[in-house]
Amino acid sequence: MKGVILATFVTLTSATAAERFVEGIEHSPVRVLIYEDLQCPDCADFRRMLDERLLPKYATRVTFEHRDFPLAKHAWARKAAIAARFFDEADPRVGVAFRRYCFEHQPEMNAANFPAKLAAFAKEHTVDPDKASAALDDPRLGDLVEKDFQDGVARGIAHTPTALVNGQPFVEHFTYEEVAKAIDAELAAARQ
């Protein structure tokens, strides 16, 4: 994921960025709802698929809406989701950069060094590291993450990533071709 730059066609929406992290276009008849865990290796693979293939092809026609679904088995995933919400509010581009950073650095991150990694990322992106660290205890941001998680539970989500293409589920291990086929079918149906 190094060197991946947000192309100009990707719109990051910040209509209360902490509540909705959207890539692509805001209003599309085709919506890919993504439940992800920032500590999940399969989610890191899906992020690469998004950056390298899905967004370049569909960002001008499809809404990609992200939801946090930090799994209990992952020691720093919830804190990372809360930090991502904080960065989203500061600047949606920094929010997506933080998500990519978490995915890219999963092998060397752990619960013990997460605070130092968070502070280093904040400093590198000209965000006050103390404010970023304090955000981890912000109940409002924590509630937003919990709201996403509970929404996922209500939908029957149990694994990450789960991508719902207008409701059609793709769970944990799936290919670009499978998701692209579903998106293409929904785009075709929307034109009719």
Secondary structure, 3 states (H helix, E strand, C coil): CCCCCCCCCCCCECCCCCCCEEEECCCCCCEEEEEECCCCHHHHHHHHHHHHHHHHHHCCCCEEEEEECCCCCCCCHHHHHHHHHHHHHHCHHHHHHHHHHHHHCHHHCCCCCHHHHHHHHHHHCCCCHHHHHHHCCCHHHHHHHHHHHHHHHHCCCCCCCEEEECCEEEECCCCHHHHHHHHHHHHHHHHC
